[in-house]
């Protein structure tokens, strides 16, 4: 079985489970019972149908027929949820087509924001109703923004991106969380990005500098950008606010740094320093002032994320105080204290912006930072928190 997200749902009064492919390779999601989900979990590539039957019977005390197991396997194969030849062939075709495409098409338009250009412009006009420039004691060189959808992060997006007018830097280095599977800590895209407001380019000269850097060229990885929202959601806002100016981008999706904050044996700090150092060298050689933007949310707690405790006001307030500790390290532009603060709670609240924020702090060392907005979204069962910050000199 491939790695999938499993979300509990209620269907016709029954507890069921919705299986979603976070990589977006399958567009045929399945809704299954607990018994079927258990059977799927046994599919590790080592067991035959007969082995699955025996394991299920031993664990549940009831018999499942081989024909039923076969039907489940065939449904999974149709939905591309088995890591088999059918899936691998389909994946290779998708990767080839994506790499040959002239630019990355938006994956969030029509869902997280309007697909129609006029409607999107109207939406952005409502989010940013005035052109008044906020006061800041220097030139803005970095922005920390959410990557939650606009409807939930509306206020923080507004209060944060107002500061874009305080910078005239038109090269945007964008860090975002990669929510899918990736083996690399950095995944650099050299593609142009398309949104309903037009195409933003990664310039040829910058692409060549990346490709000629011995370390960074090994971290060029396009595929994981295909269906990732954390960078894409920054672009319509930036395009709208910079609508009279041509901009260029360098998108970088970050993999997991979970091993750095859970008490295990993380890779050496030197690897992190080398990535940031090589990027800094390339950007200095390119010679254009750049604005470093991170699309990064904070805590993810509650039922949707696997927590079994009730999400009451006390839990939300306690989580907010933990967020304030993290935001203080961001305000101090202290990447080491940022990581150690999350390590102290063993990342129990799933700070999904850990890696983008870490590298933003590393690259903006010496800046002054103001945290300008914060919010907690909740539906009563789950919660996501996020903040906005501005870095300047």
C-alpha positions in Angstrom: 0.0 0.0 0.0 1.2 3.5 -0.8 1.3 6.2 1.9 -2.0 8.0 2.1 -3.8 10.3 4.4 -6.6 8.7 6.4 -9.4 10.9 7.6 -12.3 9.7 9.8 -15.7 10.6 8.4 -19.3 9.6 9.2 -21.3 8.2 6.3 -25.0 7.2 6.7 -24.4 7.2 10.5 -21.4 4.8 10.3 -17.8 5.5 11.1 -15.8 5.4 7.9 -12.4 6.4 6.7 -11.6 8.6 3.7 -8.3 7.8 2.0 -6.7 10.7 0.2 -3.6 10.7 -1.9 -1.6 13.8 -0.7 0.6 13.6 -3.8 -2.5 14.1 -6.0 -1.5 11.1 -8.3 -4.8 9.4 -7.7 -8.0 11.3 -8.3 -10.2 8.3 -7.2 -10.3 8.5 -3.4 -11.8 5.6 -1.4 -14.1 5.6 1.6 -13.7 2.4 3.6 -14.8 0.8 6.9 -12.5 0.2 9.8 -12.2 -3.5 8.9 -11.2 -2.8 5.3 -8.7 -0.2 6.6 -7.1 -2.8 8.8 -6.8 -5.2 5.9 -5.2 -2.5 3.8 -2.7 -1.8 6.6 -1.5 -5.4 6.4 -0.5 -4.9 2.7 3.2 -4.4 3.1 4.4 -6.1 -0.1 5.4 -9.2 1.8 2.1 -11.0 2.3 0.1 -13.0 -0.2 -3.7 -13.0 -0.3 -3.7 -16.1 1.8 -1.4 -14.5 4.3 -3.7 -11.5 4.5 -6.6 -13.8 5.1 -4.9 -15.6 7.9 -3.6 -12.4 9.6 -7.1 -10.8 9.4 -8.8 -13.8 10.8 -6.3 -14.1 13.6 -6.7 -10.5 14.6 -10.5 -10.1 14.2 -11.8 -13.6 15.0 -13.9 -13.6 11.8 -13.4 -15.0 8.4 -12.8 -12.9 5.3 -13.0 -14.7 1.9 -10.2 -14.5 -0.5 -12.6 -13.1 -3.1 -13.3 -10.2 -0.8 -9.6 -9.4 -0.3 -9.1 -9.6 -4.0 -11.9 -7.1 -4.5 -10.3 -4.7 -2.1 -6.9 -5.1 -3.8 -8.5 -4.4 -7.2 -10.2 -1.3 -5.9 -6.9 0.0 -4.5 -5.2 -0.8 -7.8 -7.9 1.2 -9.7 -7.4 4.1 -7.3 -3.5 3.9 -7.7 -3.1 3.2 -4.0 -0.9 0.1 -4.5 2.8 0.6 -5.1 2.9 -1.8 -8.1 3.7 -1.7 -11.8 0.5 0.0 -12.7 1.2 2.8 -10.3 4.9 3.1 -11.2 4.1 3.3 -15.0 1.4 6.0 -14.4 3.8 7.9 -12.1 6.6 7.9 -14.7 4.2 9.3 -17.3 3.1 12.1 -15.0 6.6 13.1 -14.1 7.7 13.2 -17.7 4.8 15.3 -18.7 5.3 17.7 -15.8 9.0 18.1 -16.5 8.4 18.8 -20.1 5.7 21.4 -19.4 6.8 25.0 -20.0 5.5 26.2 -16.6 3.8 24.9 -13.4 0.0 25.2 -13.6 -1.8 26.3 -10.5 -3.3 23.6 -8.3 -5.3 25.8 -5.9 -7.3 28.0 -8.4 -11.0 27.2 -8.3 -10.6 25.8 -4.8 -8.5 28.1 -2.5 -9.1 31.2 -4.6 -11.1 32.1 -7.7 -10.0 30.6 -11.0 -11.5 33.5 -13.0 -9.0 36.4 -13.3 -11.6 39.2 -12.8 -13.1 37.5 -9.8 -9.6 36.9 -8.3 -8.8 40.6 -8.8 -12.0 41.5 -7.0 -11.2 39.1 -4.2 -7.7 40.6 -3.8 -9.1 44.1 -3.9 -11.3 43.2 -0.9 -8.4 41.7 1.0 -6.2 44.8 0.4 -8.8 47.6 0.2 -6.3 50.5 0.6 -2.8 51.4 -0.6 -1.6 53.0 2.6 2.0 52.0 3.3 2.7 50.9 7.0 5.6 52.4 8.9 8.7 50.3 9.2 12.2 51.3 10.5 14.1 50.2 7.4 13.8 48.3 4.1 11.8 45.1 4.3 14.0 42.1 3.2 11.8 39.2 4.4 8.2 38.3 5.1 6.8 35.3 7.0 3.2 34.6 5.9 0.8 31.7 6.4 0.1 29.0 3.8 -3.3 28.2 5.1 -6.2 28.8 2.6 -7.2 32.5 2.2 -10.7 32.0 3.8 -9.1 31.0 7.1 -6.0 33.1 7.0 -7.6 36.2 5.5 -6.8 38.7 8.3 -3.1 37.5 8.8 -2.4 37.6 5.0 -3.8 41.1 4.9 -1.9 42.4 7.9 1.3 40.9 6.8 1.5 41.5 3.1 0.7 45.2 3.5 4.4 45.5 4.2 5.3 44.4 0.7 5.0 48.0 -0.3 8.0 48.8 2.0 10.4 46.9 -0.3 11.4 47.5 -3.9 13.1 44.1 -4.2 11.5 42.2 -7.1 13.5 38.9 -6.9 11.5 36.7 -4.5 13.1 33.7 -2.9 10.1 31.7 -1.7 10.4 29.0 0.9 7.4 26.7 1.6 6.6 23.5 3.4 6.4 20.4 1.3 3.4 18.5 2.7 4.0 15.5 0.4 6.7 12.9 0.6 10.2 14.0 -0.4 13.6 12.6 0.5 15.4 16.0 0.1 15.5 18.8 2.7 15.5 21.3 -0.2 13.5 20.9 -3.4 14.4 23.8 -5.8 12.1 24.5 -8.7 13.5 26.3 -11.8 10.1 26.4 -13.5 8.0 29.5 -14.1 4.8 29.5 -12.1 1.4 30.3 -13.6 -1.7 31.7 -11.8 -4.8 33.3 -13.1 -3.0 36.7 -12.8 -0.2 35.6 -15.2 3.1 33.9 -15.3 6.0 34.7 -12.9 9.4 33.6 -14.1 12.5 32.0 -12.7 15.1 33.8 -15.0 17.5 31.8 -17.2 20.6 33.4 -15.6 19.6 32.4 -12.1 18.6 28.9 -13.3 22.1 28.5 -14.8 23.8 29.6 -11.6 21.8 27.0 -9.6 22.7 24.3 -12.1 26.4 25.2 -11.9 26.5 25.1 -8.1 27.8 21.6 -7.1 25.5 21.4 -4.0 22.4 23.2 -5.1 22.1 21.4 -8.5 21.6 18.2 -6.5 18.6 19.8 -4.8 16.7 20.7 -8.0 13.6 18.7 -7.7 10.5 19.7 -9.6 7.9 17.0 -9.0 7.0 17.8 -5.4 6.0 21.4 -6.5 3.3 20.1 -8.8 0.5 19.9 -6.2 1.9 21.8 -3.3 0.0 24.9 -2.1 2.4 26.6 0.4 4.3 28.6 -2.3 1.4 29.0 -4.7 -0.8 30.8 -2.2 1.8 33.5 -1.9 1.8 34.3 -5.6 -1.6 35.8 -6.4 -1.2 38.2 -3.5 2.3 39.2 -4.6 1.2 39.6 -8.2 -1.8 41.7 -7.2 0.3 44.0 -4.9 3.2 44.2 -7.5 0.8 44.4 -10.4 2.6 47.2 -12.2 6.0 45.7 -11.7 7.7 42.6 -13.3 8.9 40.2 -10.6 11.0 37.0 -10.7 11.0 34.0 -8.3 13.1 31.2 -7.0 10.7 28.6 -5.3 12.2 26.2 -2.7 10.1 23.5 -1.0 11.5 22.2 2.3 11.3 18.6 3.4 11.0 17.5 7.0 13.2 18.6 9.8 11.2 16.5 12.3 14.3 14.4 13.3 16.0 17.7 14.5 13.3 18.3 17.2 12.2 14.8 18.4 15.4 13.8 20.3 16.8 11.4 17.6 20.1 11.7 15.8 19.6 14.4 13.2 22.1 15.0 10.4 24.9 17.3 11.2 24.3 21.0 11.4 27.0 21.5 8.7 24.6 20.2 6.1 22.1 23.0 7.0 24.8 25.6 6.9 26.1 24.5 3.5 22.7 24.7 1.9 22.1 28.3 3.2 25.6 29.3 2.4 25.6 28.0 -1.1 22.3 29.8 -1.8 23.6 33.0 -0.4 26.7 32.7 -2.7 24.5 32.1 -5.8 22.3 35.1 -5.0 25.2 37.4 -4.3 26.7 36.3 -7.7 23.3 36.9 -9.4 23.6 40.4 -8.0 19.9 41.4 -7.5 18.5 42.4 -4.1 16.1 39.7 -3.0 13.1 39.5 -0.7 13.0 36.2 1.3 9.4 35.0 1.8 8.4 31.9 3.9 4.9 30.4 3.6 4.7 28.6 6.9 2.0 27.8 9.4 2.5 26.9 13.0 0.7 24.4 15.2 -1.6 21.6 13.9 -3.6 20.0 16.8 -6.8 18.1 17.3 -8.7 15.2 15.8 -7.8 15.9 12.2 -4.1 15.5 13.1 -4.5 12.4 15.2 -4.8 13.9 18.7 -7.2 12.1 21.0 -7.7 14.8 23.6 -10.7 17.2 23.4 -10.0 20.6 21.9 -11.4 23.0 24.5 -10.5 26.7 25.3 -7.9 25.6 27.8 -6.0 23.5 25.2 -6.2 26.4 22.7 -5.0 28.9 25.2 -2.1 26.6 26.2 -1.2 26.1 22.5 -1.3 29.9 21.9 1.2 30.4 24.8 3.5 27.8 23.2 3.2 29.7 19.9 4.2 32.9 21.6 7.4 31.3 22.8 8.2 30.3 19.2 7.3 33.7 17.9 9.6 35.3 20.4 12.6 33.4 18.9 11.4 34.5 15.4 11.3 38.1 16.7 14.9 37.7 17.8 15.9 36.1 14.4 17.5 33.3 16.4 17.3 30.0 14.4 18.9 27.9 17.1 16.5 29.0 19.9 13.7 28.6 17.4 14.6 24.9 16.9 15.4 24.3 20.6 12.0 25.7 21.6 10.2 23.3 19.3 12.5 20.5 20.5 11.5 21.2 24.1 8.0 20.0 23.3 9.2 17.3 20.8 7.2 18.9 18.1 4.0 17.5 19.7 2.0 20.3 18.0 3.4 19.6 14.5 4.9 22.9 13.6 4.7 22.4 9.8 6.6 25.6 9.1 9.6 24.4 11.0 12.0 24.1 8.0 10.9 27.2 6.0 11.1 29.4 9.0 14.5 27.9 10.1 16.1 28.7 6.8 14.5 32.1 6.7 16.0 32.9 10.0 19.4 31.5 8.9 19.5 33.6 5.7 18.2 36.8 7.4 20.5 36.7 10.4 21.2 40.2 11.6 17.8 41.5 10.5 15.3 43.1 12.8 11.9 41.3 13.0 8.4 42.5 14.0 5.7 39.9 14.4 2.7 41.8 13.0 -0.2 39.3 13.2 -1.3 36.0 14.7 -4.4 33.8 14.6 -5.8 30.4 15.6 -8.3 28.8 13.3 -10.5 26.1 14.9 -13.7 24.2 14.0 -14.0 23.0 17.6 -12.3 19.7 16.9 -9.0 20.7 15.2 -6.9 23.8 15.1 -4.2 25.4 13.0 -2.3 28.5 14.1 -0.3 30.9 11.9 1.4 34.3 12.1 2.8 37.1 10.0 6.2 38.7 10.5 8.3 41.3 8.7 12.1 41.4 8.6 14.0 44.6 7.8 17.4 46.4 8.2 
